[in-house]
């Protein structure tokens, strides 16, 4: 955050929940945040959500709710619990499986909601993410899977699927389904390194890589507002995660322009409104009518139309090198589970120092580098990638602060106040 100097979305950017509140929507979020918490303005409540039940950091233990990186080894603060309930720490929840708490919260939000009011509800699963923890009876359903890591991961995905079914059933029982748009979307491809055990086959790579297995994620759109002609169909058009911001603003009838960010000198909203692609009939918005033609994956990868350039690796044994526009020349596929190597006859990495080029429409598994056949396309893609990289935001994210250890005894939570206003003043907003 170049405004506060703390990690997180800049507090001078308008969150999607703030936008939808302008459109009269009730706004609630359950689950993972991972987008800043030093200042109240960086928390879900400061971003427009009326309620938040979840955790602030990247991962937690599913039962103790201690920040996961701290489990078994104290972090700077010393094994604090990371679980929050709108105005303060969620206490006395230790020992209960976290996803069970999240499901209960989302069901409660829906039970209390007036169906005649518009609703924006986010259920951000912690599952399926490390640590691989799932109630024993769920794991026993997959006792036939010998690999312990893979068995737990599959059981967690199955648990998530069951919760999705519960949410859908609740929407139907509240007579809300026919007027709902439900988006289920992953934030990245499955992590295929040995400690987690996802599987993105036949796509190459996984989480932390620029290969299709890391960026072409599972997603679906459902609900009664989807035209009957599009239900059950496959959409080949590009939709980027950033597009949900502009799409939801369009559906809610609010201006997508972020005046607060503009006044602070921050970049404009770069999402594209995809509402027609989702909500208009097959005849009105056929496949191929989407508005997105390019995706800037990272400083090292770009897709334009059918072509994809990979100019280096997102993940290397030495970590990420975000300051290098073309990155490390070697692009790793990821560390696959033992026995998976046979499914990737091209090896576990590629040298892309001069740029690797793929026709991902004809070759989605990225088996054939055609850079030598189309050198002019490679050069054009490199130039475009350099243009896009010029606007990247690389800032010093600062150092961890001990001030975050004591504000909420035993728990993580916001700990800094905006000058001229105390942190406690924010509780009047909830």
WOURFEN-V14829 format. One record per helix or strand of 2 or more residues. SS is the DSSP state (A for helix, B for strand). FROM is the first residue (numbers start at 1). TO is the last residue. If there is no record, write none. Layout:
ss->[SS;SS]
from->[FROM;FROM]
to->[TO;TO]
This chain:
ss->[A;B;A;A;B;B;A;B;B;A;B;A;A;A;B;A;B;A;A;A;B;B;B;B;A;B;B;A;A;A]
from->[16;26;40;45;51;66;68;84;88;98;119;136;148;177;182;212;219;243;259;275;294;301;307;330;341;349;356;375;402;423]
to->[22;32;42;47;55;67;70;85;89;112;124;140;173;179;185;215;222;252;263;279;298;304;310;332;343;351;359;389;405;429]
